[in-house]
């Protein structure tokens, strides 16, 4: 299959690496410098090259902020039977865009990134395939993700964004708060060091990615839940209420069983 990957960033390079030995692949990026580190693939910097390539599948791996803009740039030079796809972590607006585009489409979300994941062993990582869209496109990604030993889940667009708001925004916000109140420790404990490792990894992610996940319309409700829990915990601590502390610990231990 002829596959065009939009964006030569971390995830674009990842998909190029895993697809280029079984398919005819090309990577398109407007910044030629970013194409220096991709190999065994065509490297495109112009729309004319894409038109000549005639891709059968497009995987949009650009930064979340520019996903729809990147699609709009290349759609005029794509064959009408080409399947377009994204791997965006937030799907807001994509369903409407796809339905108006006139192209077959598939949408997925690898629930991992090069910062944290062990890319040579992904059997503990997850991927979401949106249940709406082109059947053959979904089959392609299901086969691909299965070959990577990822755990696959199928959600609608709305269910995906609800899941992301819960599973990403809560740990992201918690890590931001930890980082904001952190002071340098000469002799940090094990728990502190683990939190620091998470904070360093998360804050090395792209700013727009972090922003778009937190700007998910469903995120404020999750942050409000954090605020309520912090208020309850602060009251217990301030009043040194041992009985309520015991009950609180029992409650949260049940949550993580």
N, C-alpha and C positions, 0 to 999 in steps of 0.2 A: 504494500500500500504506500502511496505517496502522502507523507505527513508533513505539514508545515507547523512549526512551533513559533509562536509569537513571543519574543522576549528571551534574551540570553542571560537572565539572572539565575538565581540559585535553583529554582524549580524548573525553569526552562532548560537549563543545562542538565538537570537530573533526568527529565523526560527524553532529552536528546541521547543521553548515555544509554538508557535502557531500551530505546526504540531503534537506534541507528544501525544495529547489526542485523535486524530482522526486517527492516522497512527502508524505503528510500526517504530520507528525512532532509529537511531544510530548516534553518533557523533564521528568522527575520528580526533585526533590531536596527533602530535608527542610529544607534551609536556604534560605529565600527570597532571601537576599542573593546566593547564587551564581547565581540565575536572572536577575540584572539584565543580564548581558552576552550572553544568548542572544536571537536574533531570528528572525523568520519561522517561528515554531513556537509551539505551545501550551506554557504553563509551568504544571506541576502541582506542588502541594504536599500533596495528599491522595489517599488510595486511592479515594475516591468518584469523583474526576475520572478516574482510570485506568479504573475500571469503566465509566463512561459513554463513554469514548473507544473501548473495545473494540479494542485493538491486535491486529494480525495477526502482528507480530514485536516482540520485546523485545530490545534490545541493552544488556546490563549493563556499564556503564563506570565503576562505582564503584571505589574503592580495593580492591586485591586482598584485603586483610584482611576486607572486608565483602561480598565477591561473593555468597557463599551466603546470608548473612543478608539481603541486599537481595532476592534471589530469594524467599526464604521470606516476606518481607513482602508482596510483590505477587502471588504465585501465586494466593491465594484470590480475587482480583478479575479474573483474566485469563480470557478465553474458552478453552474446552478445546482448541480447534484452533489456538491461538496457538503460534508457534514461539519458544522462549526461547533466548537466545544470550549468550555472554560473550566478552570480549577479554582475559582474564586472562593475565598473563605466566607464571604458575605454575598448572598444572592439577590439582595434588594434591587429591583428594577430589571433583572436579567430575564425573567419569564416574559415580561411585556416586550422587551427588546427582541427576544427570540421569535415570539409569535408574530411580530411585525416585520421581521427580516425577510421572510419568504424562504429561508434555508432550513434544511433539516438540522437538528441540534441535539446535543447531549451535554449535561452539566454534571460535574463530579467535584468532590473535595477530598483530596488526600489529607487526612487529619494529622499530618506531621510536617516537619520542616527540616531542612538540612542542619539547622542549629542544634536540635536536640536528638533527632532520630539517628539510629545506627543504620545507615542506608544499605549495608551489606546483610542486615538481618532485620526484616520488618514484620516478623510474625506477631509481634505484640502491638503493632500499630493498626490504625483503622482508616477506612476510606468510605465516603458516602457517595452513592450514585443516585442522582435525582430520578425518581420514577416516571417523571414526565419527559417527553421528548422522543427522539428516534430510537426505535427498537434495536436496530443493528449497531447504532452508536453505543447504546448501553451494553450490548453484548461485547463489543470491542474492549471497553474499559473493564467490564467484569472479568474477561479473560486476562487482561493485562494485570489487574490488581491481584487476581488469584495467583498468577505466576510469581508475583512478588510476596505471596503468602500473607497479604493484608487481610484483615477482617473486614468484610464488606457489609454495609447497611444500605437500605434503600429508603429514602424519604422524599416527600414532595418538597417543592421550593419553600413553602411556609414552614413545614416541619424541620427542614434543614436549618433555617435561620433561628428558629426557636431553640434547637439543640445547640447551635453555636453560641447563642446568647448565654446559655447555661454552662456549657462545658469549657468555653474559652474566656468569657468576660469575667466570671467569678475568680478563676485563678489569676487572670491578668490584673484585675483591680487589686486583689489581695497582695500580689507581688509589688505593684506600684506603691501601695501604702507602706509595705515593709521597707521598700527602698527610700521612701520619702522621710521616714522617721529614723532611719538607720544611722548609727554612729560607728566610727572605726573601732574595731576591737583588736587589741594586741594579742589576746589569747581567746579566740572565738571557740565556742563549743561546737559539737558535731551538728546539731540542728541548725545553728546559725550559719555554719559553712554551707550546709545543703541549700538553705534559703538563698544564700549569696550566689551560689552556682546557678540556681534557677533565675535569679534576678539578672545576672550578667548575660545569660543566654537570651532571655526575653528581651532585654533592652538593646541587644545587638540586632534584633529584627528590624525590618523596614518600618519607619515611622508611620507611613500611610497604612500599612497592614494593621498595625496596632490601633490606629485611629478608626479605621473602618469597622473593625471588630467591635470596638467600644461604641461606635456610632450606630450599631445595629439598633433598629427601633425597639427591640425587645430587651436591650441591655439595661436601661434605667430601672426596670422592675427588679432585675437581679441585684443591682447595686443597692437599691432600697432595702432588699432583704438583708444584705450585709450590714447596712446601717442599723437596722432593727436588732440584729444579733449582737452587734458591738455595744449598743445601748444597754441591752439586757445584761451582757457580760460586765460592762463597766459598773452597773448598779450593784451587781453581786460582789465585785471586787471592792468597790468603795465602801460597802456595808460590811465587808468581811463576813458574809453570810455563808457559813460552812455547809449548812443543809441545802441551800439553793445551789451552791457550787457542786455538791455531790449529785443533785438531780440534773443539773446542766450537763455534767460530764456523762452521766448515764444516757441522757437524751442524744448527745452527739456521737457517742459510741454506737448507739443503735443505728444512727444515720449511715455510718461507714461500714457496717457489716456486709 
